[in-house]
Amino acid sequence: MTYCCALRLKDGLVFISDSRTNAGVDHISVFRKLYTFGVEGERLITIQTSGNLATTQAVIGHLKNHLTLNQEPHLYSVKTMFEVAELVGCLLKKVIQDVTDDKDEQHNYYCNLLVGGQIKGEPMQLYHIYPQGNFICATRDTPFFQIGESKYGKPILDRALRYDMSLEDALRCGLISFDSTLRSNVSVGMPLDCMVYHKDSLHIPLGKRICEEDPYFEYISKQWSDTLRRGLQELPVPTEDYLT
């Protein structure tokens, strides 16, 4: 399985993905699930993938081929992020339909995608694209999307993440969301890929791969665990009627 989350905030975008893919307990592999496209100073487009690996790789392959062959529309020819989402959604739907016409079988090839970025002269956008090719857009009230094994990492985002939060705080919040997921779900695993984009910079970030024993990730993981234990001990003792 996998876990990816993307945050669309006042000052920019944050993307974090794990890299574990498994087809049973004895077949575990590492595949990158965060892809970056862009033209420096003109556009940045990031895609995160979850679900059937063959489907997601086919979609990414088609997007790259369209760029190589200059086959329009492609990621560098469309004018808005909405058009990017339409392009990716249509490709995803086509890839699934090309595998089988049997609608009862198509769910075996399903995947979900997160597509975010910015094109010069346009606002930042973040979309969740469904297997059927349709999509929804992140808003000020709903500034993050998750795909894959999201349930363990969702509580911290629901409680702490805010649209006007700084990118530094948002990245910490996202990393703790992943730490909680890694603790509770063996189908999500290291290394993690993360990337932070600053609004209107139109700069293509290098991103960072967080591997086992990364000093910063280990430190905040331990500190978060200690903070939870301390906070639990500081809560009021249950009253007698709770204990009888």
Secondary structure, 3 states (H helix, E strand, C coil): CCEEEEEEECCEEEEEECCEEECCCCCEEECCCEEEEEECCCEEEEEEEEECHHHHHHHHHHHHHHHHCCCCCCCCCCCCHHHHHHHHHHHHHHHHHHHCCCHHHHHHHCEEEEEEEEECCCCCEEEEECCCCCEEECCCCCCEEEEECCCCCHHHHHHHCCCCCCHHHHHHHHHHHHHHHHHHCCCCCCCEEEEEEECCCCCCCCCEEECCCCHHHHHHHHHHHHHHHHHHHHCCCCCHHHHC
